[in-house]
Amino acid sequence: MSETPTILIIDADAASRNYLATLLKKARYNVLTASLGKEGLILAWQHLPQLIILDPALPDAPALGLVARLRQDRRTANVPCVAFSSAGRPGEMNTLLAAGCNEYLMKSSEAVARLLELIPRLLGRATTVKKGGALVVFLSAKGGTGTSSLCANLAMCTATCKEKEEGEKAERRVAVVDLVLPIGSIAHIVGYTERLNVVSVAAMSADYTTPLFFQENLPYQMAWHFRLLAGSPDPESANQLQVNRIPEIISALQEVYDAVFVDLGRSLSRISIPILQRADVIVLVLGPDLSTVTLTKIVWDYLHAQGVEAERLYPILNRAVGLEGMTKAEIDRELGREIGVTVPYLSGNMTLANNRHEPFITKFPMDSAVLSFQQAARSIMELATRLRGKGGG
């Protein structure tokens, strides 16, 4: 590879093409541009760029055929290729990824930022190891899957399952942020009744809400072994949430805690998308019924189009509603990836533990599900550590 990598942009939209070229030049890349597929192929084979970015909506060549020709020619067979789509046609993402594109992004301001983050990894350049605590985000495509209960219980397991080198147990410093709107969920599970919450904190001055503030003032939940930034107490408060402060608050928490767990519930919005894009691990919680699995696949395809890599996804199958429904093997096939862990049917035990504001593994230490919780917590942190170590996400 040359000292300064060359990136080829193939895009019929002049404004989009020129805007991206300007950004890449400011980032000190050499840039080639083409407005047609045929022109792009010629430039690719003549100049041998280190990365190709293409908008599939080309007037002279189907994107599928263009990617196939790039992959079939030895000169460009291994050159990373990103589909940067302005159209987002149904099935386009899966088709292009299967044809050989390394990534697929839908054009947006957030996607441009994500693209600039991805380029060093796609070029094979060393990236800086992330600093601060791991960011683990919980999300579900449908209500009723037990997302908040899993978030609280896995945060508790994460806090208490760290091993010292000599084999003794040691606690991780874990913070939980409840961003379920319009009414938070975690406070009701853990029995939190104090007034500090994400709405009140977001209303404070940024000069006041420093990492030290969160280290000293975030309420510690004794039975749960983590500190909680509770969610909105009611819909009226949710309307007052200063959403522009949320990324800054999460960053401050990461500076002083080993892990920050964020419960989004089933929220996909202007608040949640940036958080999901920067998360180290996304825990996608689903139930065994067909409708939830179908909706989960739609959500995952959308997140992938927003620049979220598949390796950051950790699906959990929670059979909270009973034993009926699809099998794990059927769900694996439908999602196109393997479930990380399956939480068995808990009858009414999870509800009982929640009503008593106790962690499940404390209330029912002999239940077989305890092993599932501990395995999931361990796997999530191992995945986060591995991805942060290589600069992923």
Secondary structure as a PSIPRED ss2 file (coil, helix, strand):
# PSIPRED VFORMAT (PSIPRED V4.0)

   1 M C   1.000  0.000  0.000
   2 S C   1.000  0.000  0.000
   3 E C   1.000  0.000  0.000
   4 T C   1.000  0.000  0.000
   5 P C   1.000  0.000  0.000
   6 T E   0.000  0.000  1.000
   7 I E   0.000  0.000  1.000
   8 L E   0.000  0.000  1.000
   9 I E   0.000  0.000  1.000
  10 I E   0.000  0.000  1.000
  11 D C   1.000  0.000  0.000
  12 A C   1.000  0.000  0.000
  13 D C   1.000  0.000  0.000
  14 A H   0.000  1.000  0.000
  15 A H   0.000  1.000  0.000
  16 S H   0.000  1.000  0.000
  17 R H   0.000  1.000  0.000
  18 N H   0.000  1.000  0.000
  19 Y H   0.000  1.000  0.000
  20 L H   0.000  1.000  0.000
  21 A H   0.000  1.000  0.000
  22 T H   0.000  1.000  0.000
  23 L H   0.000  1.000  0.000
  24 L H   0.000  1.000  0.000
  25 K H   0.000  1.000  0.000
  26 K H   0.000  1.000  0.000
  27 A C   1.000  0.000  0.000
  28 R C   1.000  0.000  0.000
  29 Y C   1.000  0.000  0.000
  30 N E   0.000  0.000  1.000
  31 V E   0.000  0.000  1.000
  32 L E   0.000  0.000  1.000
  33 T E   0.000  0.000  1.000
  34 A E   0.000  0.000  1.000
  35 S C   1.000  0.000  0.000
  36 L C   1.000  0.000  0.000
  37 G H   0.000  1.000  0.000
  38 K H   0.000  1.000  0.000
  39 E H   0.000  1.000  0.000
  40 G H   0.000  1.000  0.000
  41 L H   0.000  1.000  0.000
  42 I H   0.000  1.000  0.000
  43 L H   0.000  1.000  0.000
  44 A H   0.000  1.000  0.000
  45 W H   0.000  1.000  0.000
  46 Q H   0.000  1.000  0.000
  47 H H   0.000  1.000  0.000
  48 L C   1.000  0.000  0.000
  49 P C   1.000  0.000  0.000
  50 Q C   1.000  0.000  0.000
  51 L E   0.000  0.000  1.000
  52 I E   0.000  0.000  1.000
  53 I E   0.000  0.000  1.000
  54 L E   0.000  0.000  1.000
  55 D C   1.000  0.000  0.000
  56 P C   1.000  0.000  0.000
  57 A C   1.000  0.000  0.000
  58 L C   1.000  0.000  0.000
  59 P C   1.000  0.000  0.000
  60 D C   1.000  0.000  0.000
  61 A C   1.000  0.000  0.000
  62 P C   1.000  0.000  0.000
  63 A H   0.000  1.000  0.000
  64 L H   0.000  1.000  0.000
  65 G H   0.000  1.000  0.000
  66 L H   0.000  1.000  0.000
  67 V H   0.000  1.000  0.000
  68 A H   0.000  1.000  0.000
  69 R H   0.000  1.000  0.000
  70 L H   0.000  1.000  0.000
  71 R H   0.000  1.000  0.000
  72 Q H   0.000  1.000  0.000
  73 D C   1.000  0.000  0.000
  74 R C   1.000  0.000  0.000
  75 R C   1.000  0.000  0.000
  76 T C   1.000  0.000  0.000
  77 A C   1.000  0.000  0.000
  78 N C   1.000  0.000  0.000
  79 V C   1.000  0.000  0.000
  80 P C   1.000  0.000  0.000
  81 C E   0.000  0.000  1.000
  82 V E   0.000  0.000  1.000
  83 A E   0.000  0.000  1.000
  84 F E   0.000  0.000  1.000
  85 S E   0.000  0.000  1.000
  86 S C   1.000  0.000  0.000
  87 A C   1.000  0.000  0.000
  88 G C   1.000  0.000  0.000
  89 R C   1.000  0.000  0.000
  90 P C   1.000  0.000  0.000
  91 G C   1.000  0.000  0.000
  92 E H   0.000  1.000  0.000
  93 M H   0.000  1.000  0.000
  94 N H   0.000  1.000  0.000
  95 T H   0.000  1.000  0.000
  96 L H   0.000  1.000  0.000
  97 L H   0.000  1.000  0.000
  98 A H   0.000  1.000  0.000
  99 A H   0.000  1.000  0.000
 100 G C   1.000  0.000  0.000
 101 C C   1.000  0.000  0.000
 102 N C   1.000  0.000  0.000
 103 E E   0.000  0.000  1.000
 104 Y E   0.000  0.000  1.000
 105 L E   0.000  0.000  1.000
 106 M E   0.000  0.000  1.000
 107 K C   1.000  0.000  0.000
 108 S C   1.000  0.000  0.000
 109 S H   0.000  1.000  0.000
 110 E H   0.000  1.000  0.000
 111 A H   0.000  1.000  0.000
 112 V H   0.000  1.000  0.000
 113 A H   0.000  1.000  0.000
 114 R H   0.000  1.000  0.000
 115 L H   0.000  1.000  0.000
 116 L H   0.000  1.000  0.000
 117 E H   0.000  1.000  0.000
 118 L H   0.000  1.000  0.000
 119 I H   0.000  1.000  0.000
 120 P H   0.000  1.000  0.000
 121 R H   0.000  1.000  0.000
 122 L H   0.000  1.000  0.000
 123 L C   1.000  0.000  0.000
 124 G C   1.000  0.000  0.000
 125 R C   1.000  0.000  0.000
 126 A C   1.000  0.000  0.000
 127 T C   1.000  0.000  0.000
 128 T C   1.000  0.000  0.000
 129 V C   1.000  0.000  0.000
 130 K C   1.000  0.000  0.000
 131 K C   1.000  0.000  0.000
 132 G C   1.000  0.000  0.000
 133 G C   1.000  0.000  0.000
 134 A E   0.000  0.000  1.000
 135 L E   0.000  0.000  1.000
 136 V E   0.000  0.000  1.000
 137 V E   0.000  0.000  1.000
 138 F E   0.000  0.000  1.000
 139 L E   0.000  0.000  1.000
 140 S E   0.000  0.000  1.000
 141 A C   1.000  0.000  0.000
 142 K C   1.000  0.000  0.000
 143 G C   1.000  0.000  0.000
 144 G C   1.000  0.000  0.000
 145 T C   1.000  0.000  0.000
 146 G C   1.000  0.000  0.000
 147 T H   0.000  1.000  0.000
 148 S H   0.000  1.000  0.000
 149 S H   0.000  1.000  0.000
 150 L H   0.000  1.000  0.000
 151 C H   0.000  1.000  0.000
 152 A H   0.000  1.000  0.000
 153 N H   0.000  1.000  0.000
 154 L H   0.000  1.000  0.000
 155 A H   0.000  1.000  0.000
 156 M H   0.000  1.000  0.000
 157 C H   0.000  1.000  0.000
 158 T H   0.000  1.000  0.000
 159 A H   0.000  1.000  0.000
 160 T H   0.000  1.000  0.000
 161 C C   1.000  0.000  0.000
 162 K E   0.000  0.000  1.000
 163 E E   0.000  0.000  1.000
 164 K C   1.000  0.000  0.000
 165 E C   1.000  0.000  0.000
 166 E C   1.000  0.000  0.000
 167 G C   1.000  0.000  0.000
 168 E C   1.000  0.000  0.000
 169 K E   0.000  0.000  1.000
 170 A E   0.000  0.000  1.000
 171 E C   1.000  0.000  0.000
 172 R C   1.000  0.000  0.000
 173 R C   1.000  0.000  0.000
 174 V E   0.000  0.000  1.000
 175 A E   0.000  0.000  1.000
 176 V E   0.000  0.000  1.000
 177 V E   0.000  0.000  1.000
 178 D E   0.000  0.000  1.000
 179 L C   1.000  0.000  0.000
 180 V C   1.000  0.000  0.000
 181 L C   1.000  0.000  0.000
 182 P C   1.000  0.000  0.000
 183 I C   1.000  0.000  0.000
 184 G C   1.000  0.000  0.000
 185 S C   1.000  0.000  0.000
 186 I H   0.000  1.000  0.000
 187 A H   0.000  1.000  0.000
 188 H H   0.000  1.000  0.000
 189 I H   0.000  1.000  0.000
 190 V H   0.000  1.000  0.000
 191 G C   1.000  0.000  0.000
 192 Y C   1.000  0.000  0.000
 193 T C   1.000  0.000  0.000
 194 E C   1.000  0.000  0.000
 195 R C   1.000  0.000  0.000
 196 L C   1.000  0.000  0.000
 197 N E   0.000  0.000  1.000
 198 V H   0.000  1.000  0.000
 199 V H   0.000  1.000  0.000
 200 S H   0.000  1.000  0.000
 201 V H   0.000  1.000  0.000
 202 A H   0.000  1.000  0.000
 203 A C   1.000  0.000  0.000
 204 M C   1.000  0.000  0.000
 205 S C   1.000  0.000  0.000
 206 A C   1.000  0.000  0.000
 207 D C   1.000  0.000  0.000
 208 Y C   1.000  0.000  0.000
 209 T C   1.000  0.000  0.000
 210 T C   1.000  0.000  0.000
 211 P H   0.000  1.000  0.000
 212 L H   0.000  1.000  0.000
 213 F H   0.000  1.000  0.000
 214 F H   0.000  1.000  0.000
 215 Q H   0.000  1.000  0.000
 216 E H   0.000  1.000  0.000
 217 N H   0.000  1.000  0.000
 218 L C   1.000  0.000  0.000
 219 P C   1.000  0.000  0.000
 220 Y E   0.000  0.000  1.000
 221 Q E   0.000  0.000  1.000
 222 M C   1.000  0.000  0.000
 223 A C   1.000  0.000  0.000
 224 W C   1.000  0.000  0.000
 225 H C   1.000  0.000  0.000
 226 F E   0.000  0.000  1.000
 227 R E   0.000  0.000  1.000
 228 L E   0.000  0.000  1.000
 229 L E   0.000  0.000  1.000
 230 A E   0.000  0.000  1.000
 231 G C   1.000  0.000  0.000
 232 S C   1.000  0.000  0.000
 233 P C   1.000  0.000  0.000
 234 D C   1.000  0.000  0.000
 235 P H   0.000  1.000  0.000
 236 E H   0.000  1.000  0.000
 237 S H   0.000  1.000  0.000
 238 A H   0.000  1.000  0.000
 239 N H   0.000  1.000  0.000
 240 Q C   1.000  0.000  0.000
 241 L C   1.000  0.000  0.000
 242 Q C   1.000  0.000  0.000
 243 V H   0.000  1.000  0.000
 244 N H   0.000  1.000  0.000
 245 R H   0.000  1.000  0.000
 246 I H   0.000  1.000  0.000
 247 P H   0.000  1.000  0.000
 248 E H   0.000  1.000  0.000
 249 I H   0.000  1.000  0.000
 250 I H   0.000  1.000  0.000
 251 S H   0.000  1.000  0.000
 252 A H   0.000  1.000  0.000
 253 L H   0.000  1.000  0.000
 254 Q H   0.000  1.000  0.000
 255 E H   0.000  1.000  0.000
 256 V H   0.000  1.000  0.000
 257 Y C   1.000  0.000  0.000
 258 D C   1.000  0.000  0.000
 259 A E   0.000  0.000  1.000
 260 V E   0.000  0.000  1.000
 261 F E   0.000  0.000  1.000
 262 V E   0.000  0.000  1.000
 263 D E   0.000  0.000  1.000
 264 L C   1.000  0.000  0.000
 265 G C   1.000  0.000  0.000
 266 R C   1.000  0.000  0.000
 267 S C   1.000  0.000  0.000
 268 L C   1.000  0.000  0.000
 269 S C   1.000  0.000  0.000
 270 R C   1.000  0.000  0.000
 271 I C   1.000  0.000  0.000
 272 S H   0.000  1.000  0.000
 273 I H   0.000  1.000  0.000
 274 P H   0.000  1.000  0.000
 275 I H   0.000  1.000  0.000
 276 L H   0.000  1.000  0.000
 277 Q H   0.000  1.000  0.000
 278 R H   0.000  1.000  0.000
 279 A C   1.000  0.000  0.000
 280 D C   1.000  0.000  0.000
 281 V E   0.000  0.000  1.000
 282 I E   0.000  0.000  1.000
 283 V E   0.000  0.000  1.000
 284 L E   0.000  0.000  1.000
 285 V E   0.000  0.000  1.000
 286 L E   0.000  0.000  1.000
 287 G C   1.000  0.000  0.000
 288 P C   1.000  0.000  0.000
 289 D C   1.000  0.000  0.000
 290 L H   0.000  1.000  0.000
 291 S H   0.000  1.000  0.000
 292 T H   0.000  1.000  0.000
 293 V H   0.000  1.000  0.000
 294 T H   0.000  1.000  0.000
 295 L H   0.000  1.000  0.000
 296 T H   0.000  1.000  0.000
 297 K H   0.000  1.000  0.000
 298 I H   0.000  1.000  0.000
 299 V H   0.000  1.000  0.000
 300 W H   0.000  1.000  0.000
 301 D H   0.000  1.000  0.000
 302 Y H   0.000  1.000  0.000
 303 L H   0.000  1.000  0.000
 304 H H   0.000  1.000  0.000
 305 A H   0.000  1.000  0.000
 306 Q E   0.000  0.000  1.000
 307 G C   1.000  0.000  0.000
 308 V C   1.000  0.000  0.000
 309 E C   1.000  0.000  0.000
 310 A H   0.000  1.000  0.000
 311 E H   0.000  1.000  0.000
 312 R H   0.000  1.000  0.000
 313 L E   0.000  0.000  1.000
 314 Y E   0.000  0.000  1.000
 315 P E   0.000  0.000  1.000
 316 I E   0.000  0.000  1.000
 317 L E   0.000  0.000  1.000
 318 N E   0.000  0.000  1.000
 319 R C   1.000  0.000  0.000
 320 A C   1.000  0.000  0.000
 321 V C   1.000  0.000  0.000
 322 G C   1.000  0.000  0.000
 323 L C   1.000  0.000  0.000
 324 E C   1.000  0.000  0.000
 325 G C   1.000  0.000  0.000
 326 M C   1.000  0.000  0.000
 327 T C   1.000  0.000  0.000
 328 K H   0.000  1.000  0.000
 329 A H   0.000  1.000  0.000
 330 E H   0.000  1.000  0.000
 331 I H   0.000  1.000  0.000
 332 D H   0.000  1.000  0.000
 333 R H   0.000  1.000  0.000
 334 E H   0.000  1.000  0.000
 335 L H   0.000  1.000  0.000
 336 G C   1.000  0.000  0.000
 337 R C   1.000  0.000  0.000
 338 E C   1.000  0.000  0.000
 339 I C   1.000  0.000  0.000
 340 G C   1.000  0.000  0.000
 341 V E   0.000  0.000  1.000
 342 T E   0.000  0.000  1.000
 343 V E   0.000  0.000  1.000
 344 P C   1.000  0.000  0.000
 345 Y C   1.000  0.000  0.000
 346 L C   1.000  0.000  0.000
 347 S C   1.000  0.000  0.000
 348 G C   1.000  0.000  0.000
 349 N H   0.000  1.000  0.000
 350 M H   0.000  1.000  0.000
 351 T H   0.000  1.000  0.000
 352 L H   0.000  1.000  0.000
 353 A H   0.000  1.000  0.000
 354 N H   0.000  1.000  0.000
 355 N H   0.000  1.000  0.000
 356 R C   1.000  0.000  0.000
 357 H C   1.000  0.000  0.000
 358 E C   1.000  0.000  0.000
 359 P C   1.000  0.000  0.000
 360 F H   0.000  1.000  0.000
 361 I H   0.000  1.000  0.000
 362 T H   0.000  1.000  0.000
 363 K H   0.000  1.000  0.000
 364 F C   1.000  0.000  0.000
 365 P C   1.000  0.000  0.000
 366 M C   1.000  0.000  0.000
 367 D C   1.000  0.000  0.000
 368 S C   1.000  0.000  0.000
 369 A H   0.000  1.000  0.000
 370 V H   0.000  1.000  0.000
 371 L H   0.000  1.000  0.000
 372 S H   0.000  1.000  0.000
 373 F H   0.000  1.000  0.000
 374 Q H   0.000  1.000  0.000
 375 Q H   0.000  1.000  0.000
 376 A H   0.000  1.000  0.000
 377 A H   0.000  1.000  0.000
 378 R H   0.000  1.000  0.000
 379 S H   0.000  1.000  0.000
 380 I H   0.000  1.000  0.000
 381 M H   0.000  1.000  0.000
 382 E H   0.000  1.000  0.000
 383 L H   0.000  1.000  0.000
 384 A H   0.000  1.000  0.000
 385 T H   0.000  1.000  0.000
 386 R H   0.000  1.000  0.000
 387 L H   0.000  1.000  0.000
 388 R H   0.000  1.000  0.000
 389 G H   0.000  1.000  0.000
 390 K C   1.000  0.000  0.000
 391 G C   1.000  0.000  0.000
 392 G C   1.000  0.000  0.000
 393 G C   1.000  0.000  0.000
